[in-house]
Amino acid sequence: MRNTILSLLIVVVGVIGFSSCDKGPDYPTVPQIEFRDIGLIPNPSKGIDTLFIDIGFEDKEGDLGLDESDVGKDPFVDEFSTNFRASLFRKENGEFVEIDDLGVSLGGRFSPLVPKDKLGPIDGVITHLVVIPRSNNPVLSQGDTLRLEVSILDRALNVSNTVTTGEVVYIWD
């Protein structure tokens, strides 16, 4: 009887000990993203349109984002100086064809999402904006159907999965 009580006490203490060690979600080391939303905000008075892309993310270490002090220092140079990557596609005859001469950068950089000394599992939504000037834009026409392929990069240079956004129609008014 005494051994049974002692065994039961050890099991209860073990369960309580393990359950109090919860360190948050167990996300993968490589960031994982999913498409959430895409839209176009026309601003005719300024002669621009703003394309917004919302991407949901999960990351084990929380090492997402670059600040100005990172850029230009090894390893955040050249192709690693941005952490939001995007390619633009236009529907032509029912098929999406990549456009690589838009004249504006589709990718960019987002700031650290948590302080660098407080890393850990994180999730959330990143909203990325692309400003498209209307003048001198021989590539896009009113009524074009567009979509993007997007990935992100963490500070350890792990590249996320690539997601394809939904479609958005490029309408100026």
Secondary structure, 3 states (H helix, E strand, C coil): CHHHHHHHHHHHHHHHHHHCCCCCCCCCCCCEEEEEEEEEEEECCCCEEEEEEEEEEEECCCCECCCCCCCCCCCCCHHHCCCEEEEEEEEECCEEEEECCCCCCCCECCCCCCCCCCCCCEEEEEEEEEEEECCCCCCCCCCEEEEEEEEEEECCCCECCCEECCCEEECCC
